Amino acid sequence: MDRLIRTLTTLSPLKILPPLLPISFLIIIGFIWVPNQLELLDNAYIDTFKTGFIGILLEALPFVLAGALLSSLLRVFIPDEMISRWIPQQALPAILFACLLGIIFPVCECGMIPLVRRLIHKGMPVYVAIVFILSGPILNPVVYGATLTAFRNHSELAYARMGLAFAVACIIGLIIYATVKKSPIRLSVQRETDNTHHNNSRGGKLAAVFVHTSDEFFEMGKYLIIGCLLTSAIQTFMVQDSLAAIGDKPLGSYFFMMGLAFVLSLCSTSDAFVASTFVHSFPAGALLAFMVFGPMLDFKNSLMLLSLFKTKFALYLFFLIFSSVFIGAVFMSLWL
């Protein structure tokens, strides 16, 4: 009992708040909508719901585990100072380098903010850090493989996702470089040290990899499960004509999918499997907006960004992300 009390008292609001929004959404739907649709609770609908949930979950789990493992290997074996030393001095090469970091060092968005916070304290410019935050969770081999697997018959969406993420990250990095002159870092943010790098024994580092992998896997897993539950419920119980009506609206489909990405807070290694379930209901541009906007800005990431940056700068960044992804997805839809 004492252990439970200590665990509850050590939980910070930043750890408690992210799961509350989708859980609250499910509870509200349960109380308001389900009593009026009792005929949907028969065995056929329940079987469809279970099949959809298990299918999405089993497809996504291997990529979530791979992403957590690679992220942990980077955290344990690659010193932050090494990355900081590689950053070019010129703006454009530095931005391109930050995009390249995501390809070389795959880090899920769940662990991106703590890593970037350490890199900023070690000398990484803010505009480069922003580019890394935006591009790193998408521009990596694990996410590309997951997207290609999810959209086997629509491989162009995987290429479009990588291209749009690269373009949005570069554009926002250039805008921040040109417009932000003062440091937007909160004064309360203190320099963090990673105790992992102080353990020089090989056995200690390997043990740290397993510990960090399990922590990240379960951290990402709870969002994946909530996302799979909500997506399966939408696909099963929501009238298909309603989904088709939303999908037929040029702006409504984009806003719906971007809002869903924000609420679900899925890991970038699994969101493509959720997006693929809407492939017959929504246009390709809306699915692309879902897969690019979610890893760049979701509910849990917005809280972490607000804890790292000043509120004015964070809101400015949120606006840039939303507008850039929306405009870019609409433009890319002409090609898709």
Secondary structure by P-SEA (a helix, b strand, c coil): caaaaaaaaaccccccccaaaaaaaaaaaaacccccccccccaaaaaaaaaaaaaaaaacaaaaaaaaaaaaaaaccccaaaaaaaccccaaaaaaaaaaaaaaccccccaaaaaaaaaaaacccaaaaaaaaaccccccaaaaaaaaaaacccaaaaaaaaaaaaaaaaaaaaaaaacccccccccccccccccccccccaaaaaaaaaaaaaaaaaaaaaaaaaaaaaaaaaaccccaaaaaaaaacaaaaaaaaaaaaaaaccccccaaaaaaaacccccaaaaaaaacccccccaaaaaaaaacccaaaaaaaaaaaaaaaaaaaaaaaaac
